Amino acid sequence: GAFDDNGVHLGDMVPLDSKGRHWRMYYIGYQKQIKAKFFAFTGVAESKDGANTFSKCSNVPIIDRSTESIAIRALHCIRRERGGFRAWYSCGDGWEMLGGKAYPRYFSKTLFSNDGLSFADDGGKDIVPRKRNEYRIGRCRIFKIPKKRGEFGSLAIGTTDGKYATHCIYRPNQSAPWTRAGYWMPPSQRKAVIGVYTALNIAPILVGDRLMAFYNDDAADYEGVSWAEWRPF
């Protein structure tokens, strides 16, 4: 009956000290439902041994269902900012039927928390404006790349014509709105990589001052996982 009794996956990790011993891990827990495909909410665990082992901080979600969303509130990115923590998360409560299959309908928002453990039940702001044919915008990742101006990010976007791709977003400073800046991998390159246009999962990760993109096809890792270094500018 726990919120994470049917699987978990990593949302993000953030260091809590300067020595790399104390870490906080945010994860997304899944629960099967009778009248919905699944529920997905955010849990948290901490490590004090350099991220070798983690212990739950709570047996219930720290970002739970709310008036904003009753089915999905899944944190994908968090970082420390002055006075607290800034989180980017997906929220949704509906399902889109495509080709006879139900896909989760959700959108990405951002919230601020003073301690990284207590979050408002609603009031999150959309990261980018939604387009009419977009039914899911999620898996947000935000980066401040060393020696580069502004901030970069990624959003996985699904449209009602069955396409699903990871888009790049950019803003010159923290007070500016996010703007779309094209695909992480252009359609022609996606087709060359996996032979299809519509399905490619990309997970951008900042490693030092290098931005790496780990990617696979839409069948999870059936064809394996590949990586590339992203050099946008």
C-alpha angles and dihedrals in degrees: 000000000000119000090244100040094115102051141303138222133194119270102177144308130227129188117237098192138035095243098063094242101106116059135167119211123199115200138177117237123203129212127183119233136196099224097029132047093241146319121238123192136162126262131178137216133177137215128202097179101070096281094300094120133013135201125201116254091202139009090220129060119274088206104041138165115302143160085283093060136353100193112032133030104151123168114217103168137021135167139173117263131175107296097009144328135322116211132192115201145163123242131185146143107189144068132231118214112219121168091346094306128109116234123186116257113216144141135212123250139166132230136180123225128188095214104017090243104072118060132176117257092234142344097097115153123234111251094215131005113267122243121222097252096043114103099168132034114171152117091079118190124182126198138184101204114208115248092011126105120242131357132295132204146168135229127187107220129192124195132200092250088069099258121136124183142152114250129199121233128192142186129180094223141357094267094053123089120253117257129195114252104185132268126328086225117020117239092249091054092046089053091049091050101048105006096246135083103213110054130056129128114208125187112191114203128182110227108186103306094335121095110215126191117208113193145173139169126277091267088075107244099339091125094034133256123285133186139206136181113245118222107175100162 
